[in-house]
Amino acid sequence: MTQDYRKFLLPEEISRISRLEIRARQIVEGFLSGLHRSPYFGQSIEFVQHREYVQGDDIRHIDWKVWSKTDRYYIKQYEEETNLKTTLLVDLSESMLFGTGAMTKYDYACTIAAALSYLLLKQQDAVGLTSFDSEIRARVPALSRRNHLHAILSSLASEKPAKKTDIFEILRRVANDQTRRGLIVLVSDLFTDREGLFRGLKMLRYRGHDVLLLHILDDEELDFGFTGITKFEGMEETGELVCDPNSLRAGYLKAMGEFLAEIRKYCSGHLIDYQVIRTSEHLDAALAYYLNHRLGMHQSVRH
């Protein structure tokens, strides 16, 4: 019997679920349509998606229609080749509430999680969700049923960012709980203890998981374009500061550059896919990063 998650939710949560679902559907369908000019990957019962041809592939699986449009060779993949268990880890710490554009980092992260869930379930992959701050706030087990999307959206809609992030403890628990190897997608601004982050990521890789790290940041966090006397209110109990941003800009940008470079270097050395995503970027960017990651996974297996 299918549980109706909506009957336990407040009206504003139901509205948020509907907006998330509509947005996710539009992002995914539009992205896939533009990707290879078909409504979506699953046009037949078995066919799931394309990946680029590599030496040694069976040429009988080349999609010649795609070749005629792109002048590149792509292989058709089928359900048994692509079935994957993915766990989405969404940061609920207070710093995710920051935003100077149309969306806060948390709104953006929720939309990414919704769109990826929609895409994965469309491909008949199993997807689960874990949201966290200093502890695990909610957990939705990985399933591949189409109606599983509502459980994920309900969980996202019913939470609100608060507290700090204890990233090592969260990643340690996920690594210990996930006995079956799969893909872990971490969606966070990574404003947390760096040593704990690296230890947790290392543990996930040691347990055999593939890891995709989507680093969500607001434009102002990356560019520091503030002007005039500004009051900066710190989140996660970091206090406040009133000053002229011009006096901070050079030092801030240097520190931000070092922060990003350190994470990028660590991920590169531990075979973790890492991508900075601005909240001003079109939301299908995350889907492109995900599909590039999947393509890399299949090519590495074949080599």
N, C-alpha and C positions, 0 to 999 in steps of 0.2 A: 504494500500500500504506500503510495507516494504522500509524503508529509507536505502540507501546505504551510510553508514558512511564513507567508505573508500575514496570516491571521494573528501572529504574535507581535507584529510590528506596528509602530505608530504611523499615522497617515503621512507625516513628512518623510518617514523612512520608505514607505511604499512609493511615494513620488520619486524619491531619489533612486530607488531600484529601477523604476520605469525609465528615468532619464539615462541611467547607466546602460541599461539594456539597449535602448534606442541608439545611443551614441556608439556603443560597441558594435552593434550590427552595421551601422552606417560606415564606421571606420574599416571594419574587416571586409565587408562586401565591396566597398569602393577600392580598397587596397588590392584585393584579389582580382577584381575586374581589370584594374590597370596593370597588374603584374603580367598577365598573359592573355588578356582580352577574352576571358571567359567568365561567366557569372560567379563561379567559385570552383575550388579544386575538385570537389566530390561530385562530378557529373555522372559517374556510374557507381555501382555498389562498391567496387574494389578500389578504383583509382582515387588517390589522395592528393598527390602534389607532384611537381617537377623538381628535379635537381640537375645541375650541369653535368654533362657527360665527362667521365674520366677514363683513361686508357684501361682496357680490360672489361668494360661494361658490355653487356650483350646488346649489339646494335639493333636487335629486333625490338628493343624497348625505346628506341629513339622516337620522339614525337616530331614527325616531319612537318606538321602544320606550324608548330612553334618555330622550327628551323626556318621555314619559308618567311616568317615575319621578323625574326631576330637575327638570322644568319649565324646562329649559334646552336650547338647540339645540346638538347635536354632529354633526360631520361624520365620516363613515367615511373613513379613509385606507387606501390600498392600497400594496402593496410598492413599486411604482415611484415613489410619492410620498415614501416615508420612508427609502429605502435610504441608509445613512450609514456612514461609516468613523469609528470611535471608537477613540482611544488612551487607555488608562488609565495614568496615571503615579502609582506608589505609592512613598511615601517610606519608605526603609529605614534612615534615620539612627538613631543610638542613642537619641535623645530619644523616639522612637516606642515604646520599651519601657515607658514610664511608664504606670501605671494604678492607680487606687484602687478601681475597681469590678469588675464581672465580667470585663471585657475590658481589655487594654492598648489604647493607641491603635493599635498595629500590628495586633492581632487584629481590631479594629473596622474598620480600613482594608482588611484582607484580605477581610473579610466583605462590605464594600461593593463591592469590586472583583469578588468572586465573584457577588454578586447582580446587579450591573449587567451583567456578562458573560452571565449566564444570561438576563436580560431581553433584551439586545441580540440574542443568537443566536436567541432565541425569535421575535424580530421579523424575523429573517433579515438583520440588519445585520452588518457586519464589525466585529470588535472585536479589539484587540491590547493587549498589556501591556508596560510598561517599568517595572522597579523600579530604584531608585537610592539611593545615599548621596552620597559625594563623586564617584562615577563611576557609570556604568550597570552594574548588577549582573546583570541578566537582561533579555532582550527576546524577546517572543513576537509574531510578525508578525500583522497584522490579517487574519482570515479570517471567513467567515460560515457555515462548516460547523457543524452541531450538535455533532459530536464534538470540536470545537476547544476546548470548555470544559475538557476534561481537561488540555490543554497549559497553559492559563492557571492552573488550580488547582495543577498540578504545580509550576509556577514559583513560585507564592506559598508553597507548602508547604515548598519546599526552601531558602528564604532565611531569614536571621535578621538583625534590625537591628544595625548597627555603624557606627562612624565618624561623621564630620560630614556636612553637606550642602553640596555645591557647586552650588547651585540654578541659577545663571546658566549654567554650563557644560552642565548637563543639558538645560535648556530650549533653549539654543542648538543643541545637537546634534539634539534632537527637531525643532526648526524647520527645520534644514538637511536632515534625513533625510526628513521628511514632505513629499513633493512634491505630493501630492494633498490638497486642502483637506478638512478634516474637523473633528471635535469632539475636543478635548483635555480630559480630565477629570483634574485634579491633586488627589490625595488626600494631605494632608500636615498636620502641625502648624505648618508655616511658621516653625519656629524656625531661621532662617537669615538670611543677609545680605539686608536689605530692598531695598537698591539693586539687588543682583544679581537678586532675585526680580522686581522691577518691570521691569528691562531685559529679562529673559527673557520675561516675559508680553507685553511690547510687541513683541518679535520674533515671537512666535507670532501675535499679532493682525495684524502687518504682513504676514505670509505668508498671511493670509486664513483662519486657523483660528478656529473658535468655541472659546471656553474656558469651562469650568465649574470653579470652584475650591471644593472641599469642605474646609473648615478643621476638622480633627479635634482636639478638645481634651478633656481630662479635666475633670470637675466641679471638682476641687480647683485646677486651673490657672485656672479662670474665677472661682471663688468664694473661694479661699484660706481654707477653713474649718478649717485646722489649729489645734489648741489645745495648750497646755502646751509645755514645752521640747522642741524638735524638731530632729533632725539632718537637714539637707537635703543630699543627695548629688547633686552636679551631674553631668549626663551630657555627653558630647562634650567631655571634658577641661575642665570648668568648676569643678572643685574641690568643697569641701563647706563647710557652715556650720551651727553649732549655736547656736540662739537661741530667744527667745520670739516666736512668730509674730505676736503682737499688736503688736509694735514695727515689724513690716514691712507689716502688712495694708493700711493706707491707701496707702502709697507703691506697693506692689505692684499693687493694684487700679487705681490711677491710671495706672500704666505700662501695664498690660494693656489698659485702656480706650483709651488713646492708640494702642497697637499695633493693636488691632482697627479703630479708626476710620481710621487711616492706610491700612490695606489696603482697607477698604471704600470709602473715597474714591477710591483709585487705580482699583479695579475698576470703580466706577461711571463714572469719567471715560473708561475705555477699553473700555466695553461688554463687560465680563467679568462673568458671573454668579458671585456670591460668597455662600457660606453657611457660617456657623459651625455645627458639629454637635457636640453633647456626646456622649461615649461612653455616657451614661446614656439617651440618646434611643433610641426604638425604631428598629430598623435599616431599616424601610421608609421612614423620613424621607428618606434619600438617594435612594430611588427617586422620591419625590414631587418633590424638588428637580430631579432629572434630567428628569422628564416635564414639569414647568413650564418648564424650559429649552427642551426640544424644541418645546413649544407656542409659546413666544416666538419661536423660530427660524422656524417656519412662518408666524406672523403677520407678522413683519418682512419676510419674503420677499414675502408677498402685498401688503403696503403699498408 
